[in-house]
Amino acid sequence: MAAADRLDLVVVRHGLTAWNRERRYQGHRDIPLALEAHEALAILRDDLARFDFGMAYCSDLTRCRQTLEFLLDEREEPVEPCFDARLRELDFGDYEGKCYEELKDLPAYRAWIDSRGEQAPPGGESAEALRQRLEAWLGELFAEARHEGHRQALVVTHGGVIRELRRRFEAIDFWEGSVGQGEGRCLTFLHRHGGWQCSSSSAVPMPASARR
C-alpha cells in the first residue's frame, strides 16, 4: 500500500447529553447520550456518507462510544474503532457536575475562566496537559496514516479537544473554537517536507448552502 500524502481528519463532537442540556461541566464523568441526541446525529451521519474512512478513533467515554456506534451503523464497509482515553474532554476536577450559575461567584472559577483554561481548575487539568496528551495521540495517528496509506479518518471526541485542535491548526482565538453537539471540522493535512501540514479546515456537517 502506498504511503498517504493527504489525510482528511474529520473530528466531531459527541451527541447531546442531559448535562449538555443543563449546561453542566462533564469532563471525565461518564454521561450517556440523551434520547433526543439522534436527531442531530442523523444529519451528521448523512453528511459523513461522502467520506470513506479507513480509520476511526474515539474517546473511551460512553457518550462518544454511543455517538460513534450510531455514525458507523449504516456503513457497508466496517471500520474497526480505536478507543483512546487521550481523546477525553478536559478534566474539570471540582467543577464537574456543576454549571455556571453555581460557580460564577467563586474567585478560583473566575481566575480559571480568565486564564482561558491555562490555569488548571481545582483538582483538574490544565489546557497544557490536554495539549500534551493530544500531541502524543496525533503523532501516532499521523504515523499510522502514513504507514497504512489511510487517507480519511473519523474522530469522535469532546468540545474541549476540538477547541484545542482548532486553536493549533486554524490559529483562531480560544472563544471562537467551540462547536455544537454532533458537529465538528474536517481538517485536511498534506505530507510535505517530511511532515504533516494542515492545508484547510471546513465545517462538518457541511452547511446546507454548500450542499445545493
C-alpha positions as CSV (number, residue, x, y, z in Angstrom):
1,M,0.0,0.0,0.0
2,A,1.4,3.4,-1.0
3,A,2.1,5.9,1.8
4,A,-0.5,8.5,2.2
5,D,0.4,12.1,1.3
6,R,-3.0,13.6,2.2
7,L,-5.2,13.0,5.2
8,D,-8.8,14.2,5.8
9,L,-9.2,14.2,9.6
10,V,-12.9,14.5,10.4
11,V,-13.2,15.4,14.1
12,V,-16.7,15.6,15.6
13,R,-18.2,16.2,19.0
14,H,-20.4,13.6,20.6
15,G,-24.2,14.0,20.6
16,L,-26.3,15.8,23.2
17,T,-26.4,14.6,26.8
18,A,-28.7,15.6,29.7
19,W,-25.7,17.5,31.2
20,N,-25.2,19.4,27.9
21,R,-28.9,20.4,28.1
22,E,-28.4,21.6,31.7
23,R,-25.1,23.3,30.8
24,R,-23.1,21.3,33.4
25,Y,-19.4,20.6,33.1
26,Q,-19.0,16.9,32.2
27,G,-15.2,16.4,31.8
28,H,-14.3,12.9,32.6
29,R,-17.8,12.0,34.0
30,D,-19.2,9.1,32.0
31,I,-22.5,10.6,30.9
32,P,-24.6,8.8,28.2
33,L,-26.4,10.4,25.3
34,A,-29.8,11.9,25.8
35,L,-32.8,10.3,24.0
36,E,-33.1,13.3,21.6
37,A,-29.4,13.2,20.5
38,H,-30.0,11.0,17.5
39,E,-31.9,13.7,15.5
40,A,-28.8,15.9,15.1
41,L,-26.6,12.9,14.8
42,A,-28.7,11.6,11.8
43,I,-27.9,14.8,10.0
44,L,-24.2,14.3,10.7
45,R,-24.3,10.7,9.7
46,D,-25.9,11.6,6.3
47,D,-23.2,14.2,5.7
48,L,-20.4,11.7,6.6
49,A,-21.5,9.3,3.9
50,R,-19.3,11.3,1.5
51,F,-16.2,10.0,3.3
52,D,-14.6,6.6,3.0
53,F,-13.0,6.2,6.5
54,G,-10.0,3.9,6.8
55,M,-9.5,4.7,10.5
56,A,-11.8,5.6,13.4
57,Y,-10.7,6.9,16.8
58,C,-12.9,7.6,19.7
59,S,-12.8,8.8,23.3
60,D,-13.4,5.9,25.6
61,L,-16.3,7.7,27.4
62,T,-19.8,6.4,26.8
63,R,-21.3,9.4,25.1
64,C,-18.6,9.2,22.4
65,R,-18.8,5.4,22.1
66,Q,-22.6,5.7,21.5
67,T,-22.1,8.5,19.0
68,L,-19.5,6.5,17.0
69,E,-21.8,3.4,17.0
70,F,-24.6,5.5,15.6
71,L,-22.4,7.2,12.9
72,L,-20.9,3.9,11.7
73,D,-24.1,1.8,11.9
74,E,-25.2,2.0,8.3
75,R,-21.8,1.8,6.6
76,E,-21.2,-1.1,4.1
77,E,-17.5,-1.3,4.9
78,P,-16.8,-1.9,8.6
79,V,-14.3,0.3,10.4
80,E,-12.6,-1.1,13.4
81,P,-12.5,1.8,16.0
82,C,-9.7,2.5,18.4
83,F,-10.9,3.8,21.8
84,D,-8.4,6.1,23.5
85,A,-8.5,7.9,26.8
86,R,-6.3,10.6,25.4
87,L,-9.3,11.9,23.4
88,R,-11.3,12.6,26.6
89,E,-12.5,16.0,27.5
90,L,-10.5,18.3,29.8
91,D,-10.7,17.1,33.4
92,F,-12.7,19.8,35.1
93,G,-11.9,18.5,38.6
94,D,-14.1,20.0,41.3
95,Y,-16.3,21.8,38.6
96,E,-17.6,18.6,37.1
97,G,-21.4,18.2,37.5
98,K,-21.8,21.9,38.2
99,C,-23.0,24.8,36.0
100,Y,-22.0,28.4,35.6
101,E,-24.7,29.7,38.0
102,E,-23.3,27.6,40.7
103,L,-19.7,28.7,40.2
104,K,-19.8,32.2,38.9
105,D,-19.1,33.9,42.3
106,L,-16.1,31.8,43.1
107,P,-12.8,33.6,42.7
108,A,-11.0,30.4,41.7
109,Y,-13.5,29.8,39.0
110,R,-13.3,33.4,37.7
111,A,-9.5,33.1,37.6
112,W,-9.8,29.8,35.6
113,I,-12.2,31.4,33.1
114,D,-10.0,34.5,32.7
115,S,-6.9,32.2,32.0
116,R,-8.8,30.5,29.2
117,G,-8.1,27.2,30.8
118,E,-4.4,27.6,31.0
119,Q,-4.7,27.5,34.8
120,A,-5.9,24.1,35.9
121,P,-9.3,24.1,37.8
122,P,-9.1,22.7,41.4
123,G,-8.4,19.0,41.2
124,G,-8.5,19.2,37.4
125,E,-6.3,19.5,34.3
126,S,-4.7,22.5,32.6
127,A,-5.0,23.2,28.8
128,E,-1.3,22.5,28.5
129,A,-1.8,19.0,29.9
130,L,-4.6,18.4,27.4
131,R,-2.4,19.6,24.6
132,Q,0.4,17.2,25.6
133,R,-1.9,14.1,25.5
134,L,-3.3,15.3,22.2
135,E,0.2,15.8,20.8
136,A,1.1,12.2,21.7
137,W,-2.1,10.9,20.1
138,L,-1.6,13.0,16.9
139,G,1.9,11.6,16.4
140,E,0.6,8.1,16.5
141,L,-2.3,8.9,14.2
142,F,-0.1,10.5,11.5
143,A,2.4,7.6,11.7
144,E,-0.4,5.1,11.2
145,A,-2.0,7.0,8.3
146,R,1.4,7.4,6.6
147,H,2.4,3.8,7.1
148,E,-1.0,2.2,6.2
149,G,-1.9,4.6,3.4
150,H,-5.2,5.8,5.1
151,R,-6.5,9.0,3.6
152,Q,-9.6,9.7,5.7
153,A,-10.1,9.2,9.4
154,L,-13.0,9.8,11.7
155,V,-12.5,11.0,15.3
156,V,-15.4,11.2,17.9
157,T,-14.4,13.3,20.8
158,H,-15.3,16.3,23.0
159,G,-15.8,20.1,22.7
160,G,-12.6,20.9,24.5
161,V,-10.5,18.6,22.4
162,I,-11.8,20.2,19.2
163,R,-11.3,23.7,20.6
164,E,-7.6,22.9,21.2
165,L,-7.2,21.3,17.7
166,R,-8.7,24.4,16.1
167,R,-6.5,26.7,18.1
168,R,-3.5,24.8,16.9
169,F,-4.4,24.2,13.2
170,E,-6.7,27.1,12.5
171,A,-4.9,29.7,14.6
172,I,-8.1,31.1,16.0
173,D,-9.0,32.7,19.3
174,F,-9.9,30.4,22.2
175,W,-13.5,31.7,22.3
176,E,-14.0,31.1,18.5
177,G,-13.2,27.3,18.7
178,S,-16.4,25.9,20.1
179,V,-18.7,23.5,18.1
180,G,-22.1,22.2,18.9
181,Q,-23.0,18.6,19.8
182,G,-23.0,16.4,16.6
183,E,-20.8,19.0,14.8
184,G,-17.1,19.3,14.0
185,R,-14.4,20.1,11.5
186,C,-12.8,18.4,8.6
187,L,-9.0,19.2,8.8
188,T,-7.1,18.4,5.7
189,F,-3.4,17.6,6.1
190,L,-0.7,17.3,3.4
191,H,2.6,15.5,3.9
192,R,5.3,17.9,2.8
193,H,9.0,18.2,3.6
194,G,8.9,15.2,5.9
195,G,5.9,16.3,8.0
196,W,2.2,16.9,8.0
197,Q,0.8,20.4,7.5
198,C,-2.8,21.5,7.8
199,S,-3.9,23.0,4.5
200,S,-7.6,23.7,5.2
201,S,-10.5,23.3,7.6
202,S,-14.2,23.2,6.9
203,A,-17.4,22.7,8.9
204,V,-19.0,19.3,9.4
205,P,-21.8,18.7,8.7
206,M,-21.4,20.7,5.5
207,P,-23.6,23.9,5.7
208,A,-26.9,23.5,3.8
209,S,-26.0,26.4,1.4
210,A,-22.9,24.5,0.3
211,R,-24.9,21.3,-0.4
212,R,-27.1,22.9,-3.1
